[in-house]
Amino acid sequence: MPDGRFAPSPTGRLHLGNLRTALVAWLFARSSGARFLVRMEDLDPAVAREEHEAQQLADLAAIGLDWDGDVVRQSERRSIHDAAIDQLVAAGLTYPCWCTRREILDAPTAPHAPPGAYPGTCRDREPPYPDRAPALRLRAGDVPVVVEDRLCGRFEGIVDDFVLRRGDGTPAYNLAVVVDDGAQGIGEVVRGDDLLPSTPRQVHLARTLGIDVPQYAHVPMVLGPDGARLAKRHGAVTLEDAGAPAEVLARLAGSLGLAASGEHVTPSSLLARFDPALLPRTPWVVGTLGRS
């Protein structure tokens, strides 16, 4: 029974897309008798706030989602992240990088690499800027990695030399999420499909660190009426202004094919209806002011 999790960043209110993904993740875990964990991905102190964390947890509880154990915070797991980085450094699988974002964008990429992939500029060169703190990159070498996603199917990506630790010393997202999922025993990662392109990097890193690779299920995005990713400009996109929690839950369930229009449901009542094979594979487009 692979444990599942929901791992938001406490940078603001959860919107309907976040709540929908949380519901799907909860259903995946609970339907298999697994634990459902919550982890706050609060590595960036410039944007993470305790008040946002408290509100996000309150919103999850308001629509009836529960979780097991204490909430875990990435910011409190620095020693675990650093130990993983030390392991990679000791194995000779890393190198420092002084490139700025502009330098990376302006540099040509390898013919077989995706747009925006790191071109390896600092892979074998001497320090060009002694007074600039370098980031640390994994020496991946543009390796192809295939992900078999439960909702999106087969996805292949080329893994470039991605950042493990930023120049300010903060562990990068890809490093932290892999290490934390491994340490928490997460066997099923359910999240938005905007994160699918980064998954080959995480699979490759997990294998490199000797961490079990979880199953993945990337949930299609929630879009506004203009077809763009759901945002504040689309109106009532958070629980606070989208309606009563029971109404919002019913709309989320309806968007997943788990409830009829206007039907009263609870997360527990949805378990008997839940079948991952029947989940929609296309985005949910909500109307103006959050009305579906």
C-alpha positions in Angstrom: 0.0 0.0 0.0 2.0 3.0 -1.2 1.6 6.1 1.0 0.4 9.3 -0.7 0.9 12.9 0.0 -0.1 16.5 -0.8 2.7 18.9 -0.8 1.7 22.6 -1.4 3.9 25.6 -1.1 2.6 28.0 1.6 2.7 31.1 -0.5 -1.0 31.9 -0.6 -4.5 30.5 -0.6 -5.1 27.2 -2.3 -7.1 27.6 -5.5 -9.6 25.2 -7.0 -6.9 23.4 -8.9 -4.9 22.8 -5.8 -8.0 21.6 -3.9 -8.9 19.3 -6.8 -5.5 17.7 -6.8 -5.5 17.3 -3.1 -8.9 15.5 -3.3 -7.5 13.2 -6.0 -4.4 12.5 -4.0 -6.5 11.7 -0.9 -8.7 9.4 -2.9 -5.7 7.5 -4.4 -4.3 7.0 -0.9 -7.5 6.2 1.1 -8.9 3.9 -1.6 -5.8 1.7 -1.3 -5.8 1.8 2.5 -2.6 3.8 2.5 -1.6 6.8 4.7 -2.2 10.3 3.4 0.5 12.8 4.4 0.8 16.5 4.1 4.2 18.2 3.6 4.8 22.0 3.3 7.3 22.8 0.6 8.6 26.0 2.2 12.2 26.1 1.2 12.0 29.7 0.0 11.7 31.9 3.1 11.1 34.9 0.9 7.6 33.7 0.0 6.6 31.0 2.5 4.5 32.2 5.4 3.1 30.4 8.5 -0.2 32.1 8.0 -0.5 30.7 4.5 0.3 27.2 5.8 -2.4 27.5 8.5 -5.0 28.7 6.0 -4.1 25.9 3.5 -4.6 23.3 6.2 -7.9 24.9 7.2 -9.1 24.8 3.6 -8.2 21.1 3.3 -10.1 20.3 6.5 -13.0 22.4 5.4 -13.7 20.2 2.4 -13.4 17.1 4.5 -9.8 15.9 3.8 -7.8 14.5 6.7 -4.2 13.4 6.9 -2.0 11.1 9.0 0.6 12.3 11.4 2.1 15.7 11.8 2.6 18.1 8.9 6.2 17.9 7.7 8.0 21.1 6.6 10.9 21.0 4.1 12.6 23.9 5.8 13.1 21.7 8.8 14.8 18.9 6.8 17.9 20.7 5.7 20.3 18.2 7.2 18.6 15.4 5.2 18.9 17.4 1.9 22.5 18.2 2.6 23.4 14.6 3.3 22.0 13.6 -0.1 24.0 16.3 -1.8 27.1 15.2 0.0 26.6 11.7 -1.2 26.4 12.9 -4.8 29.5 15.2 -4.4 31.5 12.3 -2.9 30.6 10.1 -5.9 31.9 12.8 -8.3 28.4 13.4 -9.8 28.3 17.1 -9.3 30.0 20.3 -10.4 29.7 24.0 -9.5 27.9 26.4 -11.9 28.3 30.2 -12.1 25.9 30.8 -15.0 23.2 33.4 -14.7 19.7 32.7 -16.0 20.4 35.1 -18.9 23.6 33.2 -19.8 21.7 29.9 -19.8 18.9 31.3 -22.0 21.4 32.8 -24.5 23.6 29.7 -24.8 22.8 27.1 -27.5 21.4 23.8 -26.3 22.4 20.3 -27.5 20.5 19.2 -30.6 18.7 16.4 -28.7 18.0 18.4 -25.5 14.6 20.1 -24.9 14.4 24.0 -25.0 15.8 25.6 -21.9 18.0 22.6 -20.9 21.3 23.5 -19.4 24.0 23.3 -22.0 26.8 22.2 -19.7 28.7 25.5 -19.8 30.4 25.0 -16.4 30.7 21.3 -16.6 34.5 21.2 -17.2 35.7 24.8 -16.9 37.6 26.7 -14.3 35.8 29.1 -12.0 35.0 32.2 -14.1 33.7 34.4 -11.3 35.6 33.8 -8.1 33.5 36.4 -6.2 30.1 34.8 -7.2 28.8 31.9 -5.1 28.1 29.0 -7.5 25.1 26.7 -7.7 25.7 23.0 -7.7 24.5 20.8 -10.6 24.1 17.1 -11.1 26.3 15.6 -13.8 23.5 13.9 -15.7 24.7 14.2 -19.2 21.4 14.6 -21.1 20.2 11.0 -20.3 16.7 10.0 -21.6 14.3 8.8 -18.9 10.8 7.3 -19.4 8.0 7.8 -16.9 4.9 5.6 -17.0 2.3 7.9 -15.6 -1.0 6.5 -14.4 -3.0 9.3 -15.9 -0.8 10.8 -18.6 0.6 7.5 -19.9 4.2 7.2 -21.3 6.3 10.4 -21.0 9.9 10.6 -22.0 12.3 13.5 -21.1 15.9 14.3 -21.5 17.5 14.9 -18.1 20.0 17.8 -18.3 22.5 18.8 -15.6 19.9 20.4 -13.3 20.5 22.3 -10.2 20.8 20.5 -6.8 21.6 23.5 -4.7 21.2 27.2 -5.5 23.9 29.7 -5.2 22.5 31.0 -1.8 22.8 27.4 -0.4 19.1 26.5 -0.6 18.4 22.9 -1.8 16.6 23.0 -5.1 13.1 21.7 -5.5 14.0 18.6 -7.5 16.5 17.5 -4.9 14.3 18.2 -1.9 11.2 16.6 -3.3 13.0 13.4 -4.2 14.8 13.1 -0.8 11.6 13.9 1.2 9.4 11.5 -0.7 12.0 8.8 -0.2 12.4 9.5 3.5 8.7 9.6 4.1 8.1 6.3 2.2 5.9 8.0 -0.5 5.0 5.4 -3.1 2.3 7.3 -5.0 2.9 10.9 -6.1 -0.3 12.6 -7.3 0.1 16.2 -8.4 -0.8 18.6 -11.2 0.4 17.8 -14.7 2.3 21.1 -14.9 5.0 19.2 -13.0 5.2 16.2 -15.4 8.1 17.7 -17.4 10.3 17.8 -14.2 9.5 14.2 -13.4 12.2 12.5 -15.5 14.8 14.6 -13.5 13.3 13.3 -10.3 13.2 9.7 -11.4 16.9 9.9 -12.5 17.9 11.5 -9.3 16.0 8.9 -7.2 17.8 6.1 -9.0 21.1 7.8 -8.6 20.6 8.1 -4.8 19.3 4.6 -4.5 15.8 5.8 -3.5 12.7 3.8 -4.6 10.9 5.5 -7.5 7.3 6.1 -6.7 4.3 5.7 -9.0 3.1 9.0 -10.6 -0.3 10.3 -11.4 -0.4 13.8 -12.9 -3.8 15.3 -12.7 -4.9 17.5 -15.6 -4.8 21.3 -14.9 -7.7 23.5 -14.1 -8.1 26.3 -16.6 -10.0 29.5 -16.7 -12.7 30.3 -19.3 -10.0 31.8 -21.5 -8.1 28.5 -21.6 -5.2 29.8 -19.5 -4.1 28.3 -16.2 -6.5 29.3 -13.4 -5.4 32.5 -11.7 -6.9 35.3 -9.6 -7.9 37.3 -12.6 -10.5 34.5 -13.3 -12.5 35.5 -10.3 -13.6 33.2 -7.4 -10.8 30.7 -7.5 -10.2 30.0 -3.8 -12.4 28.3 -1.2 -13.0 31.7 0.5 -14.8 33.2 -2.5 -15.9 30.1 -4.5 -18.8 29.1 -2.3 -19.6 27.0 0.8 -17.1 24.2 1.3 -19.7 21.5 0.6 -20.6 23.2 -2.7 -17.0 23.4 -3.7 -16.4 19.8 -2.9 -19.4 18.8 -5.0 -18.2 20.8 -7.9 -14.7 19.3 -7.6 -16.2 15.8 -7.5 -18.4 16.6 -10.5 -15.4 17.7 -12.5 -13.8 14.3 -11.8 -16.9 12.4 -12.9 -17.6 11.3 -9.3 -20.9 13.2 -8.6 -23.9 14.5 -10.4 -24.6 18.2 -10.6 -25.8 19.6 -7.3 -25.3 16.2 -5.5 -24.2 16.4 -1.8 -21.1 14.3 -1.3 -18.3 13.8 1.3 -14.8 12.6 0.5 -15.6 9.3 2.2 -18.7 8.8 0.1 -16.6 9.2 -3.0 -14.3 6.3 -2.1 -16.8 3.7 -3.3 -17.0 5.4 -6.7 -13.4 6.1 -7.2 -11.6 4.4 -10.1 -8.4 5.9 -11.3 -9.0 4.4 -14.8 -12.1 6.6 -15.1 -10.6 9.9 -14.2 -10.6 12.6 -16.9 -7.5 13.0 -18.9 -8.2 16.5 -20.1 -8.2 19.9 -18.3 -11.2 21.1 -16.4 -12.3 24.5 -17.7 -14.2 26.5 -15.1 -16.5 29.4 -16.0 -16.3 33.0 -15.0 -16.1 33.6 -11.2 -15.5 29.8 -10.7 -18.8 28.7 -12.0 -18.5 25.4 -13.9 
